[in-house]
Amino acid sequence: MESYYDRLEEIKEAVSKYFTVEDVYYEAGLLTFLIREREIKEAFRRLYRELKELGYIPSARLSEGRVVIRVFRYREPTFSFLKYRNLPIILLAITLVVILIDGYLWASFRSLYEVAFGPRSFLDKLFESGLYAAILLAILGLHELAHLIAARRAGTSASMPYFIPGIPGLIPTFGAVILQKEPIVNRDEMFDLGLSGPLTSFILSTVIGFLAVSWYAPWLTERELMRVIEAVRASGGEVMTLQPPLVLQAIVALLQLGHPGRIPLMSGGVFFAIWLGFFVTALNLLPIWQLDGSKIFRSVLSAKQHRIASYVSLVILAASGYFFIAILFFLLMSRTPDIPPLDEISPLSRSRKLLFFAALAMIVLSYVLMIPL
């Protein structure tokens, strides 16, 4: 096996090319450089790329107030199932079938829409199930595609999205993931990788929500809506609605300007898909476990601050009706080590610090309570 000594001079030359080296020594078996510079973001990024070609990667940390660069042997992680090249397509096909079945189950329920306008035909139900599947796959798929684009822009190798099929009638899909094959270089890259997916799903859910409320939902007067609700209750049914996120409430308020005295009937699978899109966006933005928000918050906060933020988020989840999800994340989080970027010294850029507040706003606008109205 190749040792440090085989590449020692090349490693020293590479580090000296980008930094002023004040001392070189071994610490815990790692080649360590004490450097003079404190602003290292771009130089460290170039050093990372050069050392990776040699089979090594650097890390930058503060040690007793001094910048220290340590060099590790680079081993690309291996995932045994990646050898099955058609697996992403197979999983996508299975997930599509499961979502279509779940969408048809939604369309077959006796919804408020059917009470107001009568039973729908088989073709109408197929159309709604197809629309339901298209919305969910678009939100989940473009979310992961945005992560993939962000990874490629950073020069990081990543896999294609792997969709995870769920259970029709319960949870149609458990989302999708991409596998990152290389470490994150700095806080900027960590922030971009974390924000890209939720930002995409938030924008897409908002656009689809606007189109659905303005085009798909029938608008009823309050008296007409109450008659429909009373008809459902008279037949022995129960009317339960989920709390809409603030952004959807804002869309309804805006469109009501063109429909004075009327309320949109947001019933059925299409609006559940939109609700789910906002919920998944908000959930992903929380600084918990390995969710996207964990990367966003970790790029701004220290390891200790990030852990505190994680526990606060778990309390919020449990208090707002997602108790079992909070317990699951708590168990997973306790087994997940802190994984900082290789360059832990360079701060997040100013523009990304401003975008961090946009991420907080998206949480507030997208979060939905699991409390029936």
Backbone torsions as a table, in degrees:
resi	resn	phi	psi	omega
1	MET	NA	137.0	179.9
2	GLU	-65.2	136.8	179.9
3	SER	-111.0	175.5	176.1
4	TYR	-53.3	-38.6	-172.1
5	TYR	-64.0	-28.0	179.4
6	ASP	-70.3	-26.4	-178.1
7	ARG	-120.0	11.0	-170.8
8	LEU	-56.7	-49.2	-177.0
9	GLU	-67.2	-37.0	178.6
10	GLU	-66.4	-39.6	178.8
11	ILE	-65.3	-46.3	179.3
12	LYS	-60.9	-41.4	-180.0
13	GLU	-64.8	-40.1	-179.8
14	ALA	-65.4	-46.0	-179.7
15	VAL	-64.8	-42.2	-179.1
16	SER	-67.3	-23.3	178.5
17	LYS	-66.6	-32.5	-173.9
18	TYR	-108.5	-17.8	-175.6
19	PHE	-137.2	159.4	173.8
20	THR	-89.3	107.8	-175.9
21	VAL	-85.5	123.8	179.3
22	GLU	-99.3	-23.3	178.9
23	ASP	-161.5	150.5	177.1
24	VAL	-133.6	132.1	-179.7
25	TYR	-159.9	169.5	175.0
26	TYR	-99.0	133.9	176.4
27	GLU	-135.2	119.9	-176.0
28	ALA	54.6	37.4	177.9
29	GLY	78.5	7.3	-179.3
30	LEU	-111.3	136.6	176.6
31	LEU	-68.6	121.6	-170.7
32	THR	-124.8	135.5	-179.7
33	PHE	-118.9	129.1	172.3
34	LEU	-96.8	119.9	-174.0
35	ILE	-117.6	161.5	-175.3
36	ARG	-85.0	-37.2	-172.5
37	GLU	-66.6	150.0	173.8
38	ARG	-112.9	-28.2	174.9
39	GLU	-92.8	104.3	-168.5
40	ILE	-126.5	2.0	-167.3
41	LYS	-53.6	-58.9	-175.4
42	GLU	-70.9	-40.4	179.1
43	ALA	-63.6	-39.4	179.6
44	PHE	-66.2	-38.7	178.9
45	ARG	-60.7	-42.2	179.1
46	ARG	-67.9	-38.5	177.8
47	LEU	-63.0	-41.5	179.2
48	TYR	-57.0	-47.6	-178.4
49	ARG	-63.6	-38.7	-178.6
50	GLU	-71.2	-43.6	-179.3
51	LEU	-68.3	-31.8	179.4
52	LYS	-63.0	-33.5	176.5
53	GLU	-64.9	-26.0	178.8
54	LEU	-88.6	-6.0	-179.2
55	GLY	94.4	19.3	-179.3
56	TYR	-133.9	161.4	174.4
57	ILE	-135.5	146.6	178.3
58	PRO	-98.0	161.3	168.0
59	SER	-134.8	149.1	-178.8
60	ALA	-123.8	124.7	179.2
61	ARG	-138.5	161.5	172.3
62	LEU	-91.0	134.0	177.2
63	SER	-134.1	111.1	-177.6
64	GLU	54.3	41.8	176.7
65	GLY	79.6	3.8	-179.6
66	ARG	-115.4	149.1	179.5
67	VAL	-81.9	124.9	-178.7
68	VAL	-122.1	131.0	175.7
69	ILE	-111.5	123.3	177.1
70	ARG	-111.0	146.9	-175.7
71	VAL	-116.3	128.2	-179.0
72	PHE	-116.7	154.0	170.0
73	ARG	-70.5	136.3	-178.2
74	TYR	-95.6	125.5	175.2
75	ARG	-126.7	114.4	179.6
76	GLU	-67.7	130.1	-179.5
77	PRO	-63.7	145.8	179.7
78	THR	-114.9	135.3	176.0
79	PHE	-119.6	115.8	-172.0
80	SER	-58.2	-34.9	-175.8
81	PHE	-76.6	-8.5	179.3
82	LEU	-68.2	-16.8	179.5
83	LYS	-70.4	-17.3	177.0
84	TYR	-87.0	93.5	-170.9
85	ARG	-65.6	-27.9	-178.2
86	ASN	-88.3	-0.5	-176.7
87	LEU	-59.2	-43.9	178.0
88	PRO	-58.4	-38.9	-179.9
89	ILE	-69.2	-41.0	179.6
90	ILE	-63.6	-45.7	179.9
91	LEU	-64.6	-37.9	177.4
92	LEU	-62.9	-43.0	-179.8
93	ALA	-64.3	-43.9	179.2
94	ILE	-63.4	-44.0	179.9
95	THR	-62.3	-40.2	178.7
96	LEU	-61.0	-44.5	179.4
97	VAL	-62.3	-45.0	-179.5
98	VAL	-61.6	-43.8	-179.3
99	ILE	-66.8	-38.8	177.7
100	LEU	-62.7	-42.9	177.2
101	ILE	-62.3	-44.9	179.1
102	ASP	-62.9	-39.1	177.9
103	GLY	-64.2	-37.8	179.2
104	TYR	-69.4	-35.0	176.1
105	LEU	-63.1	-41.2	176.3
106	TRP	-61.5	-44.4	-177.9
107	ALA	-67.7	-22.7	-177.3
108	SER	-86.9	-15.5	177.9
109	PHE	-66.4	148.8	177.1
110	ARG	-78.2	89.4	-174.9
111	SER	-86.2	173.1	175.5
112	LEU	-59.9	-32.3	179.7
113	TYR	-61.4	-44.8	-178.6
114	GLU	-67.9	-34.3	177.4
115	VAL	-65.2	-36.7	-177.4
116	ALA	-79.1	-36.4	-170.7
117	PHE	-123.5	1.4	177.8
118	GLY	95.5	167.0	-177.6
119	PRO	-61.6	147.6	177.1
120	ARG	-94.9	153.3	179.1
121	SER	-76.6	169.4	178.0
122	PHE	-59.9	-40.5	179.3
123	LEU	-65.9	-36.9	177.0
124	ASP	-62.8	-40.5	179.6
125	LYS	-67.7	-38.6	176.2
126	LEU	-63.5	-41.3	179.2
127	PHE	-62.1	-44.3	-179.0
128	GLU	-66.6	-39.8	179.2
129	SER	-66.2	-37.2	176.8
130	GLY	-66.4	-40.0	177.8
131	LEU	-65.5	-40.0	177.3
132	TYR	-59.7	-47.3	-179.8
133	ALA	-64.9	-41.6	-179.0
134	ALA	-62.6	-41.2	-179.4
135	ILE	-65.5	-48.6	-178.2
136	LEU	-63.7	-45.4	-178.9
137	LEU	-66.7	-35.6	178.7
138	ALA	-65.3	-46.0	-178.6
139	ILE	-65.1	-46.6	-178.5
140	LEU	-72.1	-43.8	-176.6
141	GLY	-66.2	-46.7	-179.5
142	LEU	-69.5	-29.4	173.5
143	HIS	-57.6	-51.4	-179.2
144	GLU	-70.6	-34.8	177.6
145	LEU	-62.6	-37.6	177.5
146	ALA	-63.2	-40.2	175.2
147	HIS	-60.6	-43.2	-177.7
148	LEU	-63.7	-42.5	178.9
149	ILE	-64.1	-42.7	178.6
150	ALA	-61.9	-40.0	178.5
151	ALA	-65.5	-44.1	-179.4
152	ARG	-65.7	-37.5	178.2
153	ARG	-63.7	-32.7	178.4
154	ALA	-81.8	-2.0	-178.5
155	GLY	77.5	21.8	-178.3
156	THR	-101.4	132.1	178.9
157	SER	-75.6	133.9	-179.8
158	ALA	-146.2	156.3	-178.1
159	SER	-82.9	171.6	170.8
160	MET	-73.0	160.1	-179.5
161	PRO	-63.7	137.4	173.6
162	TYR	-109.3	108.6	178.2
163	PHE	-77.9	145.1	-178.4
164	ILE	-115.7	106.6	-179.1
165	PRO	-67.3	149.6	179.8
166	GLY	-111.4	-142.8	-176.3
167	ILE	-122.7	118.9	179.6
168	PRO	-58.0	138.1	-179.7
169	GLY	85.9	-8.5	179.9
170	LEU	-127.0	-76.8	175.6
171	ILE	-133.0	107.4	-173.5
172	PRO	-66.4	-27.9	178.9
173	THR	-155.4	148.6	175.8
174	PHE	-99.3	22.4	176.3
175	GLY	92.8	-156.0	179.5
176	ALA	-149.0	156.6	-179.4
177	VAL	-137.5	152.6	166.2
178	ILE	-118.0	148.7	-177.2
179	LEU	-103.4	118.8	178.8
180	GLN	-86.9	128.1	-172.4
181	LYS	-99.4	-2.6	-177.5
182	GLU	-134.5	155.3	179.6
183	PRO	-70.2	160.5	177.7
184	ILE	-85.0	131.9	-171.7
185	VAL	-77.0	-50.7	-176.1
186	ASN	-143.6	179.8	-176.7
187	ARG	-64.8	-34.9	179.0
188	ASP	-60.5	-47.6	179.2
189	GLU	-64.5	-40.2	178.9
190	MET	-61.2	-43.4	179.6
191	PHE	-64.1	-46.1	-178.6
192	ASP	-62.6	-42.4	179.1
193	LEU	-63.4	-38.2	-179.4
194	GLY	-73.7	-41.8	-173.0
195	LEU	-79.6	-30.0	-170.8
196	SER	-56.2	-44.5	-178.1
197	GLY	-69.0	-55.5	179.5
198	PRO	-60.4	-36.3	178.3
199	LEU	-62.1	-42.6	179.1
200	THR	-64.5	-46.8	-178.5
201	SER	-68.3	-31.7	177.3
202	PHE	-66.4	-47.5	179.7
203	ILE	-62.7	-45.1	-178.1
204	LEU	-65.3	-43.8	178.6
205	SER	-62.4	-37.7	179.3
206	THR	-66.0	-45.5	179.8
207	VAL	-63.5	-47.2	179.9
208	ILE	-64.3	-39.5	177.5
209	GLY	-61.4	-41.8	178.3
210	PHE	-62.8	-45.5	-179.3
211	LEU	-65.8	-39.1	-178.2
212	ALA	-67.3	-43.0	-179.7
213	VAL	-68.9	-38.9	-176.0
214	SER	-81.6	-29.3	-173.4
215	TRP	-112.5	-40.5	-170.4
216	TYR	-90.5	-36.6	-174.4
217	ALA	-80.6	132.9	171.6
218	PRO	-74.2	146.0	-180.0
219	TRP	-103.8	124.5	-177.7
220	LEU	-118.4	154.1	170.6
221	THR	-73.3	164.1	-179.9
222	GLU	-62.5	-35.8	178.9
223	ARG	-66.0	-41.7	179.0
224	GLU	-64.5	-41.0	179.8
225	LEU	-64.9	-41.2	178.9
226	MET	-64.7	-35.8	177.3
227	ARG	-63.9	-40.7	179.0
228	VAL	-63.8	-45.9	-179.5
229	ILE	-62.2	-42.4	179.3
230	GLU	-65.2	-35.6	178.6
231	ALA	-65.6	-38.9	178.1
232	VAL	-65.3	-45.6	-179.2
233	ARG	-66.4	-36.0	179.4
234	ALA	-65.4	-27.8	179.9
235	SER	-87.8	6.2	178.1
236	GLY	92.4	3.3	179.3
237	GLY	-85.9	171.8	179.2
238	GLU	-128.7	134.4	-179.4
239	VAL	-99.5	116.4	177.1
240	MET	-129.7	131.4	179.1
241	THR	-124.1	152.4	177.6
242	LEU	-92.9	145.1	177.9
243	GLN	-60.7	121.3	178.1
244	PRO	-75.3	149.0	177.1
245	PRO	-67.4	161.4	-176.9
246	LEU	-59.2	-37.0	-178.0
247	VAL	-66.2	-36.2	177.7
248	LEU	-71.5	-35.8	175.0
249	GLN	-62.5	-38.6	179.1
250	ALA	-67.0	-37.9	177.8
251	ILE	-62.9	-44.6	179.2
252	VAL	-62.0	-45.6	-179.9
253	ALA	-60.6	-39.1	179.5
254	LEU	-66.7	-45.9	-177.7
255	LEU	-73.1	-21.9	176.9
256	GLN	-65.9	-19.0	176.2
257	LEU	-61.9	-29.5	177.5
258	GLY	-94.2	-5.4	177.7
259	HIS	-131.6	65.8	-176.0
260	PRO	-60.4	133.6	178.1
261	GLY	78.1	9.5	-177.8
262	ARG	-124.1	157.4	-177.1
263	ILE	-127.7	133.4	178.2
264	PRO	-72.6	136.6	177.3
265	LEU	-88.5	95.2	-177.2
266	MET	-95.0	85.2	-174.0
267	SER	-130.3	146.1	174.3
268	GLY	102.8	-176.8	-173.3
269	GLY	-64.3	-34.6	-178.2
270	VAL	-60.1	-45.9	-178.4
271	PHE	-76.2	-26.2	172.8
272	PHE	-67.1	-38.0	177.6
273	ALA	-62.3	-40.3	178.2
274	ILE	-67.1	-44.4	176.8
275	TRP	-57.3	-44.7	-179.3
276	LEU	-65.0	-37.5	177.9
277	GLY	-60.5	-43.3	178.2
278	PHE	-68.6	-40.2	-179.1
279	PHE	-63.5	-45.3	179.7
280	VAL	-63.0	-37.8	177.5
281	THR	-61.0	-50.4	-179.5
282	ALA	-63.2	-42.6	-179.9
283	LEU	-61.3	-43.1	-179.4
284	ASN	-65.7	-23.6	-178.0
285	LEU	-84.4	-8.9	179.7
286	LEU	-74.2	144.9	-176.1
287	PRO	-80.5	55.7	-173.0
288	ILE	-119.4	141.3	171.5
289	TRP	48.3	-125.3	-179.7
290	GLN	-112.9	28.0	174.6
291	LEU	-69.4	165.6	-179.0
292	ASP	-59.0	-37.5	179.9
293	GLY	-61.9	-26.4	177.8
294	SER	-61.9	-40.5	177.1
295	LYS	-68.3	-41.7	-178.5
296	ILE	-61.7	-51.3	-177.0
297	PHE	-70.4	-35.8	-179.1
298	ARG	-68.1	-25.4	178.1
299	SER	-74.7	-16.3	179.5
300	VAL	-104.9	-37.2	-172.9
301	LEU	-102.8	161.8	171.7
302	SER	-75.6	171.7	-179.1
303	ALA	-60.3	-41.6	-179.6
304	LYS	-67.6	-45.4	179.0
305	GLN	-62.4	-39.5	179.5
306	HIS	-64.2	-40.1	-179.9
307	ARG	-66.1	-40.0	176.9
308	ILE	-61.5	-44.8	178.8
309	ALA	-61.3	-35.3	179.0
310	SER	-64.4	-44.8	-179.6
311	TYR	-67.5	-37.2	176.7
312	VAL	-61.9	-41.2	179.0
313	SER	-64.3	-37.8	177.8
314	LEU	-62.9	-40.5	178.0
315	VAL	-63.8	-42.6	178.9
316	ILE	-62.5	-43.3	178.1
317	LEU	-58.8	-49.5	-177.8
318	ALA	-63.8	-41.2	-176.9
319	ALA	-70.3	-24.2	-177.3
320	SER	-97.5	12.8	171.7
321	GLY	108.4	-2.0	-178.1
322	TYR	-106.2	54.4	-173.2
323	PHE	-62.5	-47.0	-176.1
324	PHE	-70.0	-33.7	174.5
325	ILE	-64.4	-41.1	179.1
326	ALA	-62.4	-42.1	178.6
327	ILE	-63.4	-44.0	179.9
328	LEU	-60.7	-46.3	179.7
329	PHE	-65.5	-35.3	177.9
330	PHE	-61.8	-43.5	179.7
331	LEU	-66.1	-41.0	179.7
332	LEU	-69.7	-39.2	-177.7
333	MET	-64.7	-34.8	-178.2
334	SER	-66.5	-18.0	-179.0
335	ARG	-103.9	2.5	-175.5
336	THR	-104.9	118.4	179.2
337	PRO	-74.3	158.9	174.3
338	ASP	-70.1	128.6	179.9
339	ILE	-120.8	90.4	-179.6
340	PRO	-77.6	167.5	174.3
341	PRO	-68.3	162.2	179.2
342	LEU	-60.3	-42.0	175.9
343	ASP	-95.8	96.5	-178.0
344	GLU	-92.6	4.5	-177.3
345	ILE	-93.4	-46.8	-175.0
346	SER	-65.8	130.6	-178.8
347	PRO	-77.1	166.7	174.3
348	LEU	-66.4	143.5	179.8
349	SER	-64.6	157.8	-176.6
350	ARG	-62.5	-41.8	-179.0
351	SER	-63.2	-36.5	179.3
352	ARG	-73.0	-29.8	174.6
353	LYS	-63.4	-36.8	176.0
354	LEU	-68.2	-38.9	178.2
355	LEU	-66.7	-23.7	176.9
356	PHE	-60.8	-38.5	177.7
357	PHE	-69.4	-30.2	173.8
358	ALA	-65.2	-37.6	177.4
359	ALA	-64.6	-40.5	176.8
360	LEU	-62.5	-40.5	179.0
361	ALA	-64.0	-37.5	179.0
362	MET	-65.0	-35.7	176.7
363	ILE	-61.6	-48.1	-178.5
364	VAL	-63.1	-42.5	-176.4
365	LEU	-73.9	-27.6	-174.1
366	SER	-98.7	-22.2	-171.6
367	TYR	-65.9	136.8	-178.6
368	VAL	-125.9	140.4	-179.8
369	LEU	-87.4	136.7	175.8
370	MET	-87.5	59.8	-178.1
371	ILE	-130.5	113.8	179.6
372	PRO	-60.9	142.1	177.9
373	LEU	-90.5	NA	NA
